[in-house]
Structure formats: C-alpha cells, structure tokens
Amino acid sequence: MRMTELLKIIEDNGKGVRAYSECGQAARECIKTQSDQAAAYYLLSIAADRFVETYDDQPLLSQGAEDAYLNFKSYVEQLAKTEQENDAAKKLQTLNRVAAEIADDRFLKSAG
C-alpha cells in the first residue's frame, strides 16, 4: 500500500472517526511490510489514532472534519515524497518536520 492510499480510506469512509481508525490500522500494517518507510507510517498511524482519541466521544463539525483531513493529507503528501528520496538527511528532516506538525495540530489535541 502506498501512503496516498491511506487518504482514500479516509475519503471512502466519510472522514469520520471510523475512517481514521481504519487508516491507523492500515498504516500499522504497512510498518510491518514496508520497513524502509516504517517511521513515516508510524507518524501517520499516530496522527490517525490521535484523531480517533480526540473525536471518538464528541461531535466534529463538517468544516472541522474537512480541515483535519486537509492537515492529514498534508502529512501524507510530505511523507510520500520521501519514498523515493535517497538523501537520508532530507528524509529525516521531513520526518522531523511532520512529527512537529502532528504534535502541534489543533485538530489532534484533546479538548480535555
């Protein structure tokens, strides 16, 4: 599975909690089969799981769901570019940048 296919899982399942739950599971499976991209898939699984944890028991307005999806899409697109990257320093730089973005993502922070 390519990283961009994770976006299709979310789109096909309405960009809600169930969609991100399935996406997180798929990303964790990819860690096992695509070890050269394990860190990238791990970051995406964390982002998907944090969405589930944050919104599992509370409503999310449709605009919020769309904004959260666009953020997740940005992570996927940035990390997907590293699939063909041969420069380890550039790959690590992208992983670090995306990790920081996920940590600061307002849609992935618990309201509690």
N, C-alpha and C positions, 0 to 999 in steps of 0.2 A: 504494500500500500504506500502510495506517495503521500507526503504531508498534505498536499492540496485536497486529497480525497477526504480528509477529516472535515473540511468545510462542507462538503456535500452531505455528510452525516448530519451536521447541524441544520443545514438548509432543509433537507428532506424530512426532518422531524420537528419543524416549526420553531427552531431557535429557542426552545424552552429547556427546562431542567432535564427532561428525558433525553433531549438531543445532546446536551453536553455530557451527560452520564455515559451515553453510548460512545461519544467521541473520546472521552477519557479512557474508556476501556480499550478502544481500538488503538489509541496511542500507546498504552501499556503493552499491548500485544506486539506492536511494532518495535518496541525496545528489545524484545526477545529475538526478533527476526532480522532487524537492521541495526546491528551493533555499531556500525560506523556512524549512525545518526542517533544513537541512544540518548545522548544528552538533550538533543533538540526535541525528541518525542517525549522525554521526561518533562521538560518545561511545558510542553503543550498539555500533557496529562495533568500537571499541577494547575494550570490555568482553567482547564475544563472542570476539574474537581472543585476548585475554589468557587466557580460559578454555581455548581450544584449545592455546595455547602451554604453559600450566601442566600440563594433564592429558593431552596427546597421548601421552606415553610413560610414564604412570604410572596406576595404578588410582585410582578415586574411589569411595568407599563410597556406597551409595544415599542415605543420610541427607545426606552431603556434597553430592551432586548436587542433592538437593531444596533444601538450604539455599542453594546457589549460584543455583539457579533463582529462589528467592524474592527474593534480592538483585537479580538481573537484572530480575525483574518489578517490583520497587520503582522501579528506574531508568526502566523503560518507562512506568510509571504516572505518575511525576512529570513526565517529559518530555512525555507525551501531553497533559497538562493545559495545556501551553504552546502547543499547536496553535491554540487559539482565543484566546490571550492577546494583547491589543492593547498592553499596557504593556511597552515594551522593557526597562525596568529590572527588572520582575518576571521576565520571560523570562530575562534574563541572570543574575539571582540564582539561578534554578532550574538553569540550565546549570552555573553555578559550583559549586553545592551537589552536583549529581550527579557532576560531574568529580572533586570531592574525595572523594566516597563511593567511586567506582570506584578511585581511587588508593589508598584505604585498605582495599579489600575483601580480606579474608584468603583468600578462595577464588580470587582472581585473582593471588596472589603466588606466584612460582616458589619451589619448595622448595629450589632451589639457591643 
